[in-house]
Amino acid sequence: MAREENATTTSRTKQAVLADAADEPREAGGLGRVRPQRTLWGNAWRQFRKHRLAMAGLCVLTFFILAVIIGPLVYDEKVNDPFAYTASMGPSAAHIMGTDSLGQDVLARIFYGGRISLAVGLVAALVAITIGTAIGAIAGFFGGMADSLLMRFTDMFISLPQLPLLLLITFLFKQAMVDFFDDKFNAGNLGVFVLIVGVIGLLAWMPTARLVRASFLSVKEKEFVEAATSIGANRSSLIFKHILPNVLSPIIVAATL
């Protein structure tokens, strides 16, 4: 009887202490303070921020993007007017980087060409990463016949000669795309941009697909995925909330390549 009374008294004391701690203000560091829940996407961003080289690369890319966007607004020299200035001039106050052999301002041409280069690179990489991630995720997650068919489809695209095919498609469909976008949007150059970006993206997704497939095959066997499955997580939740954030590293590497 004495042991039972001591156990009851101890249990009541613990409950009272926990209740008092829960009632303490958050500034006092009581048990009532609840940390914000972390997400896998948040953890990925946190790891990215801790990587010095990754942050340095992000800063350089941001600088280039801001330079080509803001630069032409500040430095508004002529771009596409041959012999608008004296040819082959050296750097000066009027022309910071001088002029080329056609009498065009070099810095203005860099700003103008930088917009096109960055736009093509970023959009083409986004297209390739999107297609490759989708195909690799489906193949790695579902496996079986879907995996076999998608990987044979990927092997077929890998065997295509990319540069000759890019040049051939651009030669055959350039004028058609220019005419179409000129009629619909009054922007013929946009048709060339869409054609080049689309062809590059459609011919560059294969390495990403294979990397994502291999990562999905590995991660989907982990314990936390089995735990999520056991509590009733559906397929889309498993793919987007549990597996995909854990395979961002190869995707980011593929995007930089």
Beta strands, then each sheet from edge to edge (+ up, - down):
end
